Amino acid sequence: MTTAEPPEAAQPASAGLEPEPPAFRQQRFTPPPGATDLLLVRHGQSAPYVEGTLFALIDGQGDPPLSAEGELQAELLGARLATAGIAAIYVSTMRRTAQTAAPLADRLGLTPVVEARLREVHLGDWEGGVFRKNVAEGHPVALRMAAEERWDVIPGAEPADAFTGRVRAAIERIAAAHPGERVAAVTHGGVIGQALALAAASRPFAFTGAENTSISRLVITPERWIVRGYNDTAHLDGQA
């Protein structure tokens, strides 16, 4: 009588197969714990300079109000950022920033905080609107300013080191007050350019050309500033 051989033990389906290698998907950016998510907003369009009629000055700097178009831009900005999770709003000492922030502040029930160091670069002898005229007309000093990327070639203008220092101090103060929060700072084109230059270690007139009510974004940690957006004007799409 032949004895039947015992059946072979069942083998797992994966026997003899190489394990699947791990897969690593691209990850979306998330701010590091405790970082401040800072939205830098340029003010809305301000009133035009009429030759021979200087803007009113505040602390020696031109302080024009918003134009009618600027007021509309401010309303569109307020609608855009109303659901952005903003915990605080900062403005400079200049009324065009306060007027720009007002619609958003009203929607959120927030009182803007004045941070004097967010004011625009001081333009010395070209304050009060003269800067606009000289740039438009191609004044030799304006051409030199653009070529050298220095505001302080203008007679009497704020020294570059002083401007850099106060912009850094303003942002560091805001970040220290709002760890883990998103904050909007309504400020000026020169300030935004300087802040981006500091974050990116770039040329002085960083990403020049921030539009009125454009949104630029920095994520601020104690170790570094991270550029996350520049010149976002989606809320103005379709504006004439």
Secondary structure, 3 states (H helix, E strand, C coil): CCCCCCCCCCCCCCCCCCCCCCCCCCCCCCCCCCCEEEEEEECCCECCCECCECCCEECCEECCCECHHHHHHHHHHHHHHCCCCEEEEEECCCHHHHHHHHHHHHHHCCCCEECHHHCCCCCHHHHHHHHHHHHHCCCHHHHHHHHHCCHHHCCCCCCHHHHHHHHHHHHHHHHHHCCCCEEEEEECHHHHHHHHHHHHCCCCCCCCCCCCCCEEEEEECCCCEEEEEEEECHHHCCCC
